[in-house]
Amino acid sequence: MTILFSTELIPRSLPFSSQQLKPSSNSLSPHSSLVSCLNLETKDGSSKSRNKQNVRVSAETRPTHLMSFDFKENHLVKLLDRSCKAGEYNEAFYFLECMIGKGYKPDVVLCTKMIQGFFNGRNVEKAVRVMEILEKYGEPDAFAYNSLISGFCKMNRLDSANKVLDRMRSRGFSPDVVTYNIMIGDLCRRGKLDSAYMVLNRLLKDNCKPSVITYTILIEATIRHGGIAEAMELLDEMLAKGLRPDMITYNAIIRGMCKDGMVDRAFELVKSLKARGCQPDVVSYNNLLRALLNQGKWVEGEKLVTEMVSKGCEPNVATHSILICFLCREGKVKDAVNVLKMMKERGLTPDSYSYDPLISAFCKEGRLDLAIEYLDYMISDGSLPDIVNYNTILATLCKNGKADQALEIFKKLSEVGCPPNVGSYNAMFTALWSTGNQVKALEMILEMLSKRIGPDEITYNSLISCLCRDGMVDEAIELLVDMGSSKIHPTVISYNTLLLGLCKAHRTVDAIELLAAMVEKGCQPNETTYTLLIEGIGFAGWRSQAMELANDLVRMEAISEDSFKRLNRTFPLLDVYKEFAVSDSDK
């Protein structure tokens, strides 16, 4: 293949190289009353379902590009276009080089698609080379540069994105609001709000007017950082500039208020929307409904759904999923099943968020047959189970002593397009070790590491617990030390697990030293820590010392009166020290 450019070009170009669900009997509880509101008719007397409208703002919108080619050129363009549509970007790149080799001018629209495609495949080098070709042999536009900037931002290479921005200016293109929105959005997604505001200032210095999207991105990011007051200031600034917020902006604020427990204020904002030139939509009502049910306010939730339906705003899949989630949380699984059935009757297709709570609830109740049955319903409705669904079932099987059955499902996860994650391995490791298959359990850990799946806190704590349970306390200590040198630091659970192991092994001195090391490392002991240590000291034969320690700790309120009474039953001589404590307090 002819090489169409050399590294000498780089400095002069870019500055960087259906089964039917079974209904349940209706209940007269507030939960069922709320569910019944979903059956209310809309203003026109109908209860029809409405197709969801997907509103999408794209940075790629550009004027219609008219192309004029001779026959051979047109043939190559068609091949290139076909390759892009098929996602075969390496093949498309070959046809691009063929075009250049024959002296044809590259098409900016197709080159932009290739840049986006290569970035999606994390092939930065090829994306850059496409832009180099476009700059040398064609005519890049702002949309092409924006795609390159967007790609670098998504890959967390902001320096490279800034270099493209400078390159863009040097070639006579003024960055537009879309360019800046890409950079601001990326910084906000990564939590770099201060840097995002710096880009906003740069936007203003370039005499570029921020858009509704600009402010909405900043408002959402500010709210994520807990700044409702600052978000409202941004809203006022937006209005002062003559920009009219849309429902995406307002819903971001409503969601933030609800998340921070400011539900009354969120309701006030919704009531004021009409005066602001907007109407609350299903997203607004869903945010309010979630907030009310999170506070256990089912009666208020019922009134909200009634109001929603009466105003012609039909409940969507998300509305029903919220109800299913909170009904399951309250243990009203039969009512949740009725909501699912109602969704299907209204022509709505349940998604994974509709099924997740039900599958989890069935597993929690130990009804694995129903969990698997609803997993099948989920698949028949076109929603593929994710790893969370499978992990829930794996954990339940393991908990019920069915490790072999869990292992069979585990082995098939990759085949069904849902490769296991750290949660899957954690569940299998603990189950296999508990059934006496330590070798297979350790093989699971090795397999996980070989697949570059990093262990988490649960992995370490499970290993420590299993080692201590089998008397391999020294190995557990070594693991805790290794954990301290990794990115995952030991928690109070890690220390307590090892402390229990040391106490059971009658290594009380080591347990005391561990407590000292724990405090030195800045990990605050809890009541369980102290109780384990007291029991360890007492069972080691040092009853008087255990009693003194318990007496001191109850005075310091480090352990509760209930814990003290339980310890008192374990070591009756604690009564003597309790009397000492009382007599000391009377002085």
N, C-alpha and C positions, 0 to 999 in steps of 0.2 A: 504494500500500500504506500502511495507517495506521501512523504511527510510534507505538509503544506506550510509549516512555519517552524522556526527554530527558537531556541531559548534566547537568542539575541533580540527577539521581538518583545519579550516579556517586559523589560524595563520601559520600553516605549509605549507599551499598552497598559495592561493591568499591573499594579504595583505589588503582586503576590502571585507566586507560582500556584286424628281429629275425632278424637273421641269426644262424646258428649259429657260435659261435666255434670256431676250429680248435685242437685240443689239440696240445701239444708233447710230445716224448718226455720221460719222467721222468728225473731226474738223481739220482745217489746222493750228492749234496753235502749238507752240513748244512742248507742252505737247503731242499732238497727233503724232507729228513727232517722238518723242522719243518712243512712244508706238509702232509705225510702225516698229521700228528697231528690235523688238522682233520677227518679222516675217521673218527676214533675214535667209538664209540658212547657214548651217555650211559648213566647207571646203569640205566635201564629197558630198555636194549637197543635204543633207537630212535635215529635220527639226524634226527628231524624238526626243522623250523625253527619258531621260535616268533615270533608276531607281536610287534612292539615295543609296549611299553606307554608311552604318553606321559603322564608325570606333570606336571601343571601347577598351580602355585600362583597363584591370581588374587587381586588386591586388590579385585575387583569383586563377590565373593560377598556376597550380601545376602539377608535374609529374603525369602520369597515375597511379592510385592506384589500385593495383591488390588485390582482396579479395578472401580468401579461407575459406569457412565455412562448418560446417556439416549441416544436413537438418534443424534442429530446429533453429540453429543460422541464417541460410540463410533466413528462413521464417520470423524471427523477424526483420532482416535487411531490407527485402522487405517491411514489414509493416511500419517500421520507415521511409524508403525512400519515400513510398507512402504518408505518413502523411506530410513529409516535402514538397513534390511537391504540395500537396493540401493546404499548408499553415496552417495545423493543428499542430502547434508546441507543444502545451500542450499534445496532443495525442502522438506525436513523443517522448516527454519526458517520457511519461508512458512506451512506448516500450523500451526506452533506459534503464530505471530502471529495466525492466523485463530482459533485456540482462545481466545487471550487476548482478542481483540477481541469475541468472543461471550460473554465472561464465564466461560469454563470454566477450571478449575484445571489447570495444566501437570502432567504426570506426571513424577515425579522419575527413574524408571528410563529413560524415553526421553530426557529432558533430559541425563542422564549419558552416554548413548550419543552424543548430539549433541556434547557437550563433547569426548569422546574423538575423535570423527570429525573435528571441526574442527581439533583439535590435530594429528592425523595428517596433515591437509592443510595444516598450518602457518598456519591462519587463526585467529590468536589473538583478534582483535577479536570475531569471531562467537562463539568459545567463551566469552569473558567476558560477552557480551551474553546468551547463554543462561542463564548463572548469575545475572545481574542479574534477568532475567525470573522465574527460579525463586525467587529470594529475595523479589521483590516480590509475585508472584501465587501462589506455590506453597509447598512445604515441602522445602527441600534437606536432605539427610542427609549423614552422614559420608562415604558412598561418592561422592557428587557432589563434595564438597570434595576428597577424595583424588584424584579424576580431574583436577580443576583443578590441584592441586599437582603431580601426576605430569606433566601436560602442560608446565607451566612448567619443571620440573626437566629434562625431556628437551630443552627448547629452551635450556638453559643460562641460565635466568632465575631464579636462586635467590632474589634479592631479592623478586621477585613472588610466588614460592612461599611465602616467609616472611610476606608481607603477607596471603596467603590463610589461612595458619595462624593469624595473629592475628585475622583476620576470623571465622574458624571459632570461636575461643574466645569472641569478643565476642558471638556468637549462641548461646552456651550449649552448643556441641559440644566435647567433650574429644577432642583428637587421640588416636587409638589407635595400636597398634603398627604397623599397616599404614601409617598416615600417616608415621610416623618411618622405617619401612623404605624407603619411596619416596625420602625425602630422603637417607637414608644410602646407599642404592644408587646414586643419581645422583652424589653426591659421590665415592664410590669409583670409579665408572666414569670420572670425570674426573681421577682421581689425587689428589684433595684428601682424603687420609686423615685429616689433623689436623682438618679441619672436620667430617668424618664422626664422629670421636670426640667432638667438641663437641656434635653433635646427639644422640649416645648419652647424654652427660651430661644434656642437656636432657630426654631421654626419662625418665631415672631420677628427675630432680627433679620431673617431673610424675606421679610414682608409677605410671608405665606400665611394665609388665614386658616386657623384651626377649624375643623368641622365638628359636627355633632358627634361623629365617630371618635374623634380625638378626645373630646371631653368624656364621652361614655367610657372609653378605655381607662382614662385616669380616675374617673369616679369609681369604677369597679375595683381597680387596684387599691385606691385609698380606703375603700370600705373593707377590703380584705385585711388591711393593716389596722382595722379597728377605728378608722377615722370617719365616723358618720358626720360629725360637725364640719370637718374639712371637706367632705363630699358635698355637703349642702352649700358650702362656700363656692365650690367649683360650679355647682348648679346655678348659683346667683351670678357668677362671672360669665357663665355661658349665656344666660338670659340677657345680661348687660351688653353682650356683644351682638345681640340680635339673633342669636341662634335659638331655634325652637327644639327643645328636647323631645324625643319620641318615646314610645312605650318601652323600648329597650333600656333607655336611660332611667326612666322612672322605675321600672321593674328591678333594676340593679339596686336602686336606693331602697325600695320596699323590701327586697330580699335582705339587704344589709340590716335594716331596722329590725326585721323579724328575727334575724339570727342573733342580734344583740339584746333580744328581749323587749325591744321598744315597739310592742305590738299595737298599743293605742295610737302611737304616733304614726305608725304605718297605715292604720285605718283612716286617720285624719288626712294623710297625703292622698290616699285613694279617693276620698270624698271630694278633695279639691281638684282632682284631675279634669273634670268637666270644665271648670273655670279656666284651666290651663290649656284648653283646646285638645285634650286627649280623653279617651275612654278606657277604663280598666279592662284588660283582656283576661283570658283564661289563666295566663301566667301570673297576673296580679292576684287573682283569687286563689290560685294554688299556693302561692307564698303565704297568704294570710291563713288559709286552711291548715297548712303544715304547722304554722306557728301556734294556732289555737289548739290543735290536737296534741302538740308537744307539751302544752300546759294542762292537758286533760280536760279542756273545755269543749266537750262534745255537743252540748246544747247550743253554744254559740256557733260551733261549726255547722250544725244543722241549719241555723238561721242564715249563715253565710251562703251555703249551697242553695238554699231556697231563693235568696236574693239573686244569686248568680244566674240561676236558671230562669227566673222571672224577667231578668233583663236581657234575655236572649243570648247569654254567654253559655254555650253548652260545655258540660264537663268533658274533658278529653282523657286520653289514656293516663296521663300523669295524675289527674284528679283521682281517678279510681285507684291508681297505684299507691297514692298517699293514704287513702282510706284502708287499703289492704295492709299496708305496712303497720299503721297504728292499731288496727284491729288485732293483728297478730301479736303485736307488742303487749296488748291488753289481754291476750289469751282468748280472744273471740275469733277463733280460727273458722268456725262454721259461718259466721257473718262475713268473714273475709272471702270465703269460697263463694258465698252468694254474690258479693260484689264482682268477683271474677266472672261468674255466670252472667250477671247483668251486663257487663262490658260486651261480652260476645253477642248478647241479644240486641244490643244497640248498634251492632256493626263495627265495634272497635276491636282491634287486634291487640291482645295483651302482649307486653314486651317482657324483657328479663327483669325489669324493676317490679313488674306485677307478680311474677312467679317467685322471685328470690325470697321474699318474706314467708311465703307459704311453704316452700321447700325447707327453709330453716326452722319454721315452726313445727312441721311434721317430724323433722329430725330431732328437735328438742324434746318432743313427746315420745320419741322412740318408735315412731310409725314410719319405718323405712319403706314399707311397701307403698304407702301413699306418696312419700317423697319422690320415689322413683317413678310412680305413676304420673305425678305432676311434672316431672322432668320430661316425660314423654309428651305430655300436653304442650309443654313449652316448645319442644322441637317441632311438633306438628303445626304450631302457630307461627313458625318461621323464625323463632328466636333461639339461636344456638346457646346452650349453657356455657358459662364461662368457668374459669378455674375456681372461682369462689363457690359456685354451686357444687362442683365436684369435691372440693375440699370439705364442704359441709357434710356431704354424704360419706366421704372417707373417714372423717373424724368420728361420725356417729357409728359407723361399722367397727372402727377400732375400739371405741368406748364400750361397745356391746360384745367385745371379744371375738369379733369376726375379722381378724387380721388377714386371713387367707383370701376372703372375698374382697376385702379392701385392696389387697395386693393385685388381684386380677384386674380390678378397675384401674388401678394406678398404672399398670403396664400398658393399658390401651389409651391413655390420655393423649399421647402424641399422635396416635392414629386418628383420633377424632378432632384433630386440629386444636387441641388445648393442652400444650405441654405443661408438665408439673412445675410449680414454683416452690419457693422455700417453705410455704405453708403445707404443701403436699408432702414434701420430704419430712418435715417435722412430725406430721401425723403418723406417717409410716414408720419412722425411726422409733418413736415412743412405743407404738403398738408391737413392733417386732421384738424390741428389747424386753417388753413386759411379758411376752409369751415365751421368753427364754431363747429366742433366736438372735443372740448378741452379734454373731458374725454377720448375718444378713443385715442387721440394723446398721452396723458400722460400714458395710458396703454401700448402704444408702447414702451415708454422709460423703463417702469417697466419690460416688457417682454424681452427687450434687455439686461437689467442688470441681470435678472434671468437666462439668457443663457450665462452669463459671457462674454458678448461682451462689451468691454470697450467703453465709449463715447470718441469722439475725439473733436478737436477744433470746427468743424462744428456743432456738437451736442450742445455744450455749447452756441455757438453764436446764433444758431437757437432758443434755449430755451429763451435766454435773449431777442432776438428780439420779439418773440411771447408774452412774459410776458409784455414787454414795450408797445407793440402795444395795449394790452388790459388794460393798465393802472396799471398793477401790478409791479410798479417800485421797491418797497421795496423787493419783492420776487426776482426780477432781480439782485438787489444789493447783496442779500444773495448768489445767485448763483455765482456771480462774485467772492465773497470772498471764497466760496467753491472751485471754479476753481483755485484760487491762491494757495490753500493748496494741490492741486492734482499735478500729474506729468505734467498736461497740463496747462501751464501758460497763462493768458489772453494776447491777442495780441492787436494791435492798433484797429483792427476791433471790438474786444470785448468791449473795452473802448468806441469807437465811437458809437456803438449801444446803450450802456447804456446812454451815454451823450445825444444822440438824445431823448431817452425816458425821461430823466430828464428835458430837455429843453421844450419838448412838455407838460410836466406836470407843467411847470412854476416853477420848482425847481432850479432856476438859481444858488443859493448859493451852493446847493449840487453839481451842475455841475462843478462849479469852484473848489470845494474841490476834486471832482473826478479827474480833470485835475492835481491837485497838487499831488494826490496819484499815479496817472499814471506815472508822472515824477520821483517820489520818488522810484517807483518800477523798474525804468530803462527802461520803455517803452516810446520810443520817439514819441511824437505827430506828426501827419502829417497835411497837408493842410486841409483835411476834418475835423479834430479835431478842429482846430482854427475857421473854417467857421461855424461849428455847434454852437460853444460857442458864437461867435459874434451874430449870429442870435437869439440864446436863450436869450442873454442879451438884445438885441434890442427889441424883441417881449415882453419881460417882462416889458418894459416901461423905461428901462435905456438906452435910445437912445444915449445920449451923451457919456456914458461910452463905449458903443459898438463901437461908431465912433472913440473914442480915441484908443481903442484896435486895431481896423482894421487899423488905420493909422500907429500905431507903427509896426504892423506885416508886412505891405507892405513895410515899410522902411527896416525891417530886412530880407525881401525876404522870410518870412515864409509863406506868401500867395502870389499868382500871381497877376499880373495886371488885368487879366480877372476876377478872383474871386473878386477883389476889385471893378471893374466896376459893377459886378452883385450885390454886396452888396450896392453899391452906388445907384442903381436903387431901391433897397428895402428900403433903408434909405437915401432919397435925401439930408439930412443935411450933409452927408459925404463930399459933395463938399467943405464945409467950411474947413474941416480938411485936405482935399487934397491940398487946397490953402496954409494952414499952412505948410504942408510938403514941398511944392514947395518953399515957401518963406524961410524956414529954410535951404534948400539945396543951395539957392542962396547966403546965407551969407558967 
